Amino acid sequence: MRCPYCGSIDDKVVDSRLIKEERAIRRRRECLGCAKRFTTYEYVEDVPLMIIKRDGRREPFDRQKLFNKISLACHKRPIPTSRIDQLVDEMESEISSLDNKEVPSKQVGDLVMKHLQQLDEVAYVRFASVYKNFKDKSEFMEELRQLLE
């Protein structure tokens, strides 16, 4: 770190503290050249996760939108809101851990279906019927047949 007073690059950290809801670090430094103190702030650069829609548009990942879609699929099912929130946390973590910061919506939809299938079969079928855009009852029945196997 370059001293703002004398330009020296030799300094020592006197104090470090987490600030701004632990998303930044405040460091108090002392220049070894001129002995003056100065403060620096370090922030984690947050690169937003982008979702690539089917039509090619890109939009920022929206946790609330994911929560709403899953809640809709789980409507009137014996699944507490806290479990849906936990499920969304798990999926958000999985999506964020991917190397790519641009994720196709199909990948997100497939992930939702995988998790819903393990959580509740009725919620899974509800989500799948909208997500896969079934054209007629035969496609719907085929999905149910696969689920029963």
DRENPA-3360 file (N, C-alpha, C; in nm, 2 decimals, always signed):
BEGIN
1 = MRCPYCGS = +0.09/-0.12/+0.00/+0.00/+0.00/+0.00/+0.09/+0.12/+0.00 ~ +0.06/+0.22/-0.08/+0.14/+0.34/-0.09/+0.09/+0.44/+0.01 ~ +0.18/+0.50/+0.08/+0.15/+0.60/+0.18/+0.10/+0.73/+0.11 ~ -0.02/+0.78/+0.15/-0.07/+0.90/+0.09/+0.01/+1.03/+0.12 ~ +0.10/+1.02/+0.23/+0.18/+1.14/+0.27/+0.31/+1.14/+0.20 ~ +0.39/+1.03/+0.21/+0.52/+1.04/+0.15/+0.55/+0.95/+0.03 ~ +0.45/+0.86/+0.00/+0.46/+0.78/-0.12/+0.53/+0.65/-0.09 ~ +0.58/+0.62/+0.03/+0.65/+0.50/+0.06/+0.56/+0.38/+0.05;
9 = IDDKVVDS = +0.61/+0.27/+0.01/+0.53/+0.15/+0.00/+0.55/+0.05/+0.12 ~ +0.63/+0.10/+0.21/+0.65/+0.02/+0.33/+0.56/+0.06/+0.45 ~ +0.47/-0.02/+0.49/+0.38/+0.01/+0.60/+0.35/-0.11/+0.68 ~ +0.29/-0.09/+0.80/+0.25/-0.21/+0.88/+0.10/-0.18/+0.92 ~ +0.03/-0.29/+0.93/-0.11/-0.28/+0.97/-0.12/-0.28/+1.13 ~ -0.18/-0.17/+1.18/-0.19/-0.15/+1.32/-0.32/-0.21/+1.38 ~ -0.43/-0.21/+1.29/-0.56/-0.26/+1.34/-0.64/-0.30/+1.22 ~ -0.72/-0.41/+1.23/-0.81/-0.45/+1.13/-0.94/-0.48/+1.19;
17 = RLIKEERA = -1.05/-0.44/+1.12/-1.19/-0.46/+1.17/-1.28/-0.49/+1.06 ~ -1.37/-0.58/+1.08/-1.48/-0.61/+0.98/-1.58/-0.50/+1.00 ~ -1.63/-0.44/+0.89/-1.73/-0.34/+0.89/-1.84/-0.37/+0.78 ~ -1.94/-0.29/+0.78/-2.05/-0.30/+0.68/-2.10/-0.44/+0.67 ~ -2.15/-0.49/+0.78/-2.21/-0.62/+0.79/-2.11/-0.73/+0.75 ~ -1.99/-0.71/+0.79/-1.88/-0.81/+0.76/-1.85/-0.83/+0.61 ~ -1.88/-0.73/+0.53/-1.86/-0.73/+0.39/-1.74/-0.65/+0.35 ~ -1.67/-0.59/+0.45/-1.56/-0.50/+0.42/-1.46/-0.51/+0.54;
25 = IRRRRECL = -1.34/-0.48/+0.51/-1.24/-0.47/+0.62/-1.18/-0.33/+0.62 ~ -1.17/-0.28/+0.74/-1.11/-0.15/+0.76/-0.97/-0.17/+0.82 ~ -0.87/-0.12/+0.76/-0.73/-0.14/+0.81/-0.67/-0.01/+0.85 ~ -0.62/+0.00/+0.97/-0.55/+0.12/+1.01/-0.40/+0.09/+0.99 ~ -0.33/+0.17/+0.91/-0.19/+0.14/+0.88/-0.10/+0.25/+0.93 ~ +0.03/+0.22/+0.95/+0.13/+0.31/+0.98/+0.24/+0.30/+0.88 ~ +0.28/+0.41/+0.82/+0.39/+0.42/+0.73/+0.52/+0.40/+0.80 ~ +0.60/+0.31/+0.75/+0.74/+0.29/+0.81/+0.84/+0.40/+0.76;
33 = GCAKRFTT = +0.80/+0.47/+0.66/+0.89/+0.58/+0.61/+0.87/+0.71/+0.69 ~ +0.74/+0.76/+0.71/+0.72/+0.88/+0.77/+0.65/+0.87/+0.91 ~ +0.61/+0.75/+0.94/+0.54/+0.72/+1.07/+0.40/+0.78/+1.08 ~ +0.34/+0.83/+0.97/+0.21/+0.88/+0.98/+0.11/+0.76/+0.96 ~ -0.01/+0.78/+1.01/-0.11/+0.67/+1.00/-0.22/+0.71/+0.90 ~ -0.27/+0.61/+0.84/-0.38/+0.62/+0.74/-0.47/+0.50/+0.74 ~ -0.59/+0.51/+0.69/-0.69/+0.41/+0.69/-0.71/+0.36/+0.55 ~ -0.73/+0.23/+0.53/-0.77/+0.17/+0.40/-0.89/+0.08/+0.42;
41 = YEYVEDVP = -0.97/+0.07/+0.32/-1.09/-0.02/+0.32/-1.08/-0.12/+0.21 ~ -1.11/-0.25/+0.24/-1.11/-0.35/+0.14/-1.25/-0.41/+0.13 ~ -1.29/-0.42/+0.00/-1.43/-0.47/-0.02/-1.41/-0.59/-0.12 ~ -1.50/-0.69/-0.10/-1.50/-0.80/-0.19/-1.58/-0.75/-0.31 ~ -1.52/-0.77/-0.42/-1.59/-0.73/-0.55/-1.70/-0.84/-0.58 ~ -1.82/-0.79/-0.58/-1.93/-0.88/-0.60/-1.98/-0.88/-0.74 ~ -1.95/-0.99/-0.81/-1.99/-1.00/-0.95/-2.13/-1.07/-0.95 ~ -2.23/-1.00/-1.00/-2.36/-1.06/-1.00/-2.38/-1.18/-1.09;
49 = LMIIKRDG = -2.45/-1.27/-1.04/-2.48/-1.39/-1.11/-2.59/-1.36/-1.22 ~ -2.56/-1.39/-1.34/-2.66/-1.36/-1.45/-2.72/-1.49/-1.50 ~ -2.85/-1.48/-1.53/-2.93/-1.59/-1.58/-2.95/-1.56/-1.73 ~ -2.92/-1.66/-1.81/-2.94/-1.64/-1.96/-3.07/-1.71/-1.99 ~ -3.17/-1.62/-2.03/-3.30/-1.67/-2.06/-3.31/-1.75/-2.19 ~ -3.42/-1.82/-2.22/-3.43/-1.90/-2.34/-3.41/-1.81/-2.47 ~ -3.46/-1.69/-2.46/-3.46/-1.60/-2.58/-3.32/-1.52/-2.59 ~ -3.23/-1.56/-2.50/-3.10/-1.50/-2.51/-3.08/-1.38/-2.42;
57 = RREPFDRQ = -3.19/-1.32/-2.36/-3.17/-1.21/-2.27/-3.10/-1.25/-2.15 ~ -3.03/-1.16/-2.08/-2.96/-1.18/-1.96/-3.03/-1.10/-1.85 ~ -3.05/-1.16/-1.73/-3.10/-1.08/-1.62/-3.03/-1.13/-1.49 ~ -3.02/-1.04/-1.39/-2.96/-1.08/-1.27/-3.04/-1.19/-1.20 ~ -2.96/-1.28/-1.13/-3.03/-1.39/-1.05/-3.11/-1.32/-0.95 ~ -3.24/-1.37/-0.93/-3.33/-1.31/-0.84/-3.38/-1.42/-0.74 ~ -3.33/-1.42/-0.62/-3.36/-1.52/-0.52/-3.51/-1.52/-0.49 ~ -3.57/-1.41/-0.48/-3.71/-1.40/-0.45/-3.80/-1.46/-0.56;
65 = KLFNKISL = -3.76/-1.44/-0.68/-3.83/-1.50/-0.80/-3.82/-1.65/-0.79 ~ -3.71/-1.71/-0.75/-3.69/-1.85/-0.74/-3.78/-1.90/-0.62 ~ -3.78/-1.83/-0.51/-3.86/-1.86/-0.40/-4.01/-1.86/-0.43 ~ -4.05/-1.76/-0.51/-4.19/-1.75/-0.55/-4.24/-1.87/-0.63 ~ -4.15/-1.91/-0.73/-4.19/-2.02/-0.82/-4.20/-2.15/-0.75 ~ -4.11/-2.17/-0.66/-4.11/-2.30/-0.58/-4.23/-2.29/-0.48 ~ -4.26/-2.18/-0.42/-4.37/-2.17/-0.33/-4.50/-2.20/-0.41 ~ -4.51/-2.15/-0.53/-4.63/-2.17/-0.61/-4.65/-2.32/-0.64;
73 = ACHKRPIP = -4.54/-2.39/-0.67/-4.54/-2.54/-0.69/-4.58/-2.61/-0.57 ~ -4.55/-2.56/-0.45/-4.57/-2.63/-0.32/-4.70/-2.58/-0.26 ~ -4.78/-2.50/-0.33/-4.90/-2.45/-0.27/-4.99/-2.56/-0.23 ~ -5.04/-2.55/-0.10/-5.14/-2.65/-0.04/-5.07/-2.78/-0.03 ~ -4.94/-2.79/-0.02/-4.87/-2.91/+0.01/-4.82/-2.90/+0.15 ~ -4.79/-3.01/+0.22/-4.74/-3.01/+0.36/-4.59/-2.98/+0.37 ~ -4.56/-2.86/+0.31/-4.42/-2.82/+0.31/-4.41/-2.68/+0.38 ~ -4.34/-2.67/+0.49/-4.33/-2.54/+0.56/-4.25/-2.44/+0.48;
81 = TSRIDQLV = -4.28/-2.32/+0.50/-4.21/-2.21/+0.43/-4.06/-2.21/+0.46 ~ -4.03/-2.25/+0.58/-3.89/-2.26/+0.62/-3.81/-2.36/+0.54 ~ -3.88/-2.47/+0.50/-3.82/-2.58/+0.42/-3.80/-2.52/+0.28 ~ -3.89/-2.45/+0.23/-3.88/-2.39/+0.09/-3.76/-2.29/+0.09 ~ -3.75/-2.21/+0.20/-3.64/-2.12/+0.21/-3.51/-2.19/+0.22 ~ -3.50/-2.30/+0.29/-3.38/-2.38/+0.30/-3.34/-2.44/+0.16 ~ -3.45/-2.48/+0.09/-3.43/-2.54/-0.05/-3.37/-2.43/-0.14 ~ -3.42/-2.31/-0.13/-3.37/-2.20/-0.22/-3.23/-2.17/-0.18;
89 = DEMESEIS = -3.20/-2.17/-0.05/-3.06/-2.15/-0.01/-2.97/-2.25/-0.07 ~ -3.01/-2.38/-0.07/-2.92/-2.48/-0.12/-2.90/-2.46/-0.27 ~ -3.01/-2.43/-0.34/-3.00/-2.41/-0.49/-2.92/-2.29/-0.52 ~ -2.93/-2.18/-0.44/-2.86/-2.06/-0.47/-2.71/-2.09/-0.45 ~ -2.68/-2.16/-0.34/-2.54/-2.20/-0.32/-2.48/-2.29/-0.43 ~ -2.56/-2.38/-0.48/-2.52/-2.46/-0.59/-2.49/-2.38/-0.72 ~ -2.58/-2.29/-0.75/-2.57/-2.20/-0.87/-2.45/-2.11/-0.85 ~ -2.43/-2.05/-0.73/-2.32/-1.96/-0.71/-2.18/-2.03/-0.72;
97 = SLDNKEVP = -2.18/-2.16/-0.68/-2.05/-2.23/-0.68/-2.00/-2.27/-0.82 ~ -2.09/-2.25/-0.92/-2.05/-2.28/-1.05/-1.94/-2.19/-1.10 ~ -1.85/-2.23/-1.18/-1.74/-2.15/-1.22/-1.79/-2.03/-1.31 ~ -1.89/-2.06/-1.39/-1.94/-1.95/-1.48/-2.04/-1.86/-1.40 ~ -2.03/-1.73/-1.42/-2.12/-1.64/-1.36/-2.24/-1.61/-1.44 ~ -2.25/-1.68/-1.56/-2.37/-1.67/-1.64/-2.42/-1.81/-1.66 ~ -2.54/-1.83/-1.61/-2.60/-1.96/-1.60/-2.73/-1.97/-1.69 ~ -2.74/-2.07/-1.78/-2.86/-2.08/-1.85/-2.98/-2.10/-1.76;
105 = SKQVGDLV = -3.10/-2.05/-1.80/-3.22/-2.07/-1.72/-3.26/-2.21/-1.72 ~ -3.23/-2.29/-1.82/-3.26/-2.43/-1.83/-3.18/-2.50/-1.72 ~ -3.06/-2.47/-1.69/-2.98/-2.53/-1.59/-3.05/-2.50/-1.45 ~ -3.10/-2.38/-1.43/-3.16/-2.35/-1.30/-3.29/-2.43/-1.29 ~ -3.37/-2.44/-1.40/-3.50/-2.51/-1.40/-3.47/-2.66/-1.37 ~ -3.37/-2.72/-1.43/-3.34/-2.86/-1.41/-3.30/-2.88/-1.26 ~ -3.23/-2.79/-1.21/-3.19/-2.79/-1.07/-3.31/-2.79/-0.97 ~ -3.41/-2.70/-1.01/-3.53/-2.69/-0.93/-3.61/-2.82/-0.94;
113 = MKHLQQLD = -3.62/-2.88/-1.06/-3.69/-3.00/-1.07/-3.62/-3.12/-1.00 ~ -3.49/-3.12/-1.00/-3.42/-3.22/-0.92/-3.45/-3.21/-0.77 ~ -3.44/-3.09/-0.72/-3.47/-3.07/-0.58/-3.62/-3.10/-0.54 ~ -3.71/-3.05/-0.63/-3.85/-3.07/-0.60/-3.89/-3.22/-0.61 ~ -3.83/-3.29/-0.70/-3.86/-3.44/-0.71/-3.82/-3.51/-0.58 ~ -3.71/-3.47/-0.51/-3.67/-3.53/-0.38/-3.76/-3.48/-0.27 ~ -3.81/-3.36/-0.28/-3.89/-3.30/-0.17/-4.04/-3.34/-0.17 ~ -4.10/-3.33/-0.29/-4.25/-3.36/-0.30/-4.28/-3.39/-0.44;
121 = EVAYVRFA = -4.34/-3.50/-0.47/-4.37/-3.54/-0.61/-4.48/-3.46/-0.67 ~ -4.57/-3.42/-0.59/-4.68/-3.33/-0.65/-4.63/-3.20/-0.69 ~ -4.55/-3.14/-0.60/-4.48/-3.01/-0.63/-4.39/-3.02/-0.76 ~ -4.33/-3.13/-0.77/-4.24/-3.16/-0.88/-4.33/-3.16/-1.01 ~ -4.44/-3.23/-1.01/-4.52/-3.24/-1.13/-4.58/-3.11/-1.16 ~ -4.62/-3.03/-1.06/-4.67/-2.90/-1.09/-4.57/-2.81/-1.16 ~ -4.45/-2.81/-1.10/-4.34/-2.73/-1.16/-4.31/-2.78/-1.30 ~ -4.30/-2.91/-1.32/-4.26/-2.97/-1.45/-4.36/-2.94/-1.55;
129 = SVYKNFKD = -4.49/-2.94/-1.52/-4.60/-2.91/-1.62/-4.58/-2.77/-1.67 ~ -4.54/-2.68/-1.59/-4.52/-2.54/-1.64/-4.39/-2.53/-1.71 ~ -4.28/-2.58/-1.65/-4.15/-2.56/-1.69/-4.13/-2.63/-1.83 ~ -4.18/-2.75/-1.84/-4.16/-2.83/-1.97/-4.26/-2.79/-2.07 ~ -4.36/-2.71/-2.03/-4.46/-2.66/-2.13/-4.53/-2.77/-2.20 ~ -4.59/-2.87/-2.13/-4.66/-2.98/-2.19/-4.77/-2.93/-2.29 ~ -4.77/-2.99/-2.40/-4.87/-2.95/-2.51/-5.00/-3.02/-2.49 ~ -5.00/-3.14/-2.44/-5.12/-3.22/-2.42/-5.11/-3.32/-2.30;
137 = KSEFMEEL = -5.22/-3.39/-2.27/-5.22/-3.47/-2.16/-5.12/-3.59/-2.17 ~ -5.09/-3.64/-2.30/-5.00/-3.75/-2.32/-4.86/-3.72/-2.27 ~ -4.82/-3.60/-2.29/-4.68/-3.56/-2.24/-4.68/-3.55/-2.09 ~ -4.79/-3.50/-2.03/-4.81/-3.50/-1.89/-4.81/-3.64/-1.83 ~ -4.88/-3.73/-1.89/-4.89/-3.87/-1.85/-4.75/-3.94/-1.86 ~ -4.68/-3.91/-1.96/-4.54/-3.97/-1.98/-4.45/-3.92/-1.86 ~ -4.46/-3.80/-1.83/-4.38/-3.75/-1.71/-4.42/-3.82/-1.58 ~ -4.55/-3.84/-1.56/-4.60/-3.92/-1.45/-4.55/-4.06/-1.45;
145 = RQLLE = -4.55/-4.12/-1.57/-4.51/-4.26/-1.58/-4.36/-4.27/-1.54 ~ -4.28/-4.18/-1.59/-4.14/-4.18/-1.56/-4.11/-4.16/-1.41 ~ -4.20/-4.08/-1.35/-4.19/-4.05/-1.20/-4.22/-4.18/-1.12 ~ -4.31/-4.26/-1.17/-4.35/-4.38/-1.10/-4.25/-4.50/-1.12 ~ -4.17/-4.49/-1.22/-4.07/-4.60/-1.24/-3.96/-4.59/-1.14;
% end
